Amino acid sequence: MVEYRFRRIFVPELEDNLTLFKDGLTDGLVQNFVTPGLWISSLPLHGRGSSSPRAIALGAAMQVATSRLPTYNHGLILSGRILF
């Protein structure tokens, strides 16, 4: 995975995921996905008068198959995290 933070909150990323199958109907097959995505990170969650360091991070990515026989293609990934 490769990530780079700019403007303090934007974090674009690029991930590669490789699966090698052994035994069964898919024995010997290879499945690979490249996943470009974007995170918006460290958005504060505290209200007035609160000194809590909690924040939220939101992200979205799209898994794109790069192998010949993928089980799916163009899978959308949405993610949210609470940072504390």
C-alpha positions as CSV (number, residue, x, y, z in Angstrom):
1,M,0.0,0.0,0.0
2,V,1.2,3.5,-0.8
3,E,-0.2,6.6,0.9
4,Y,0.6,10.3,0.7
5,R,-1.0,13.0,2.9
6,F,-1.5,16.5,1.6
7,R,-3.3,19.5,2.9
8,R,-3.4,17.8,6.3
9,I,-6.7,15.9,5.7
10,F,-6.5,14.3,2.2
11,V,-4.8,10.9,1.9
12,P,-4.8,9.2,-1.5
13,E,-3.7,5.6,-1.5
14,L,-3.0,2.8,-3.9
15,E,-3.1,-0.9,-2.8
16,D,-2.4,-4.2,-4.5
17,N,-4.1,-7.4,-3.4
18,L,-3.0,-10.8,-4.8
19,T,-4.7,-14.2,-4.1
20,L,-3.2,-17.5,-5.1
21,F,-5.7,-20.4,-5.0
22,K,-4.7,-23.9,-3.9
23,D,-6.8,-27.1,-4.2
24,G,-10.5,-27.2,-5.1
25,L,-12.2,-25.9,-8.3
26,T,-9.9,-22.8,-8.5
27,D,-6.6,-24.7,-8.0
28,G,-3.7,-22.8,-9.6
29,L,-5.7,-19.7,-10.4
30,V,-4.4,-16.2,-9.5
31,Q,-6.6,-13.2,-8.7
32,N,-5.2,-9.7,-8.5
33,F,-6.8,-6.4,-7.6
34,V,-5.5,-2.8,-7.7
35,T,-7.4,-0.5,-5.3
36,P,-7.1,3.3,-5.7
37,G,-8.8,5.2,-2.9
38,L,-9.1,8.5,-1.1
39,W,-9.3,9.2,2.7
40,I,-10.5,12.3,4.4
41,S,-8.8,12.0,7.8
42,S,-8.7,13.6,11.2
43,L,-12.0,15.6,11.1
44,P,-12.6,16.6,14.8
45,L,-15.6,15.3,16.6
46,H,-15.6,17.4,19.7
47,G,-18.2,20.0,20.6
48,R,-17.9,23.3,22.4
49,G,-16.0,23.1,25.7
50,S,-14.9,19.5,25.0
51,S,-11.2,18.7,25.1
52,S,-11.6,15.2,23.7
53,P,-9.1,14.3,21.0
54,R,-11.6,12.2,19.0
55,A,-11.8,12.5,15.3
56,I,-13.3,10.7,12.3
57,A,-11.8,9.4,9.1
58,L,-13.9,8.6,6.0
59,G,-12.7,6.8,2.9
60,A,-13.7,5.4,-0.4
61,A,-11.9,3.1,-2.9
62,M,-12.6,1.0,-6.0
63,Q,-11.2,-2.5,-6.4
64,V,-10.3,-3.1,-10.1
65,A,-9.5,-6.6,-11.2
66,T,-6.2,-6.9,-13.2
67,S,-6.2,-10.8,-13.5
68,R,-7.9,-12.8,-16.3
69,L,-10.6,-14.6,-14.2
70,P,-11.6,-12.5,-11.3
71,T,-14.6,-13.4,-9.1
72,Y,-15.8,-9.8,-9.3
73,N,-14.7,-6.5,-10.7
74,H,-15.1,-2.8,-9.7
75,G,-16.0,-3.4,-6.1
76,L,-16.8,-0.2,-4.2
77,I,-15.4,0.1,-0.7
78,L,-16.6,2.7,1.8
79,S,-15.1,3.0,5.2
80,G,-15.4,5.1,8.3
81,R,-13.2,5.1,11.4
82,I,-13.3,6.9,14.8
83,L,-9.9,8.0,15.9
84,F,-9.1,8.4,19.6
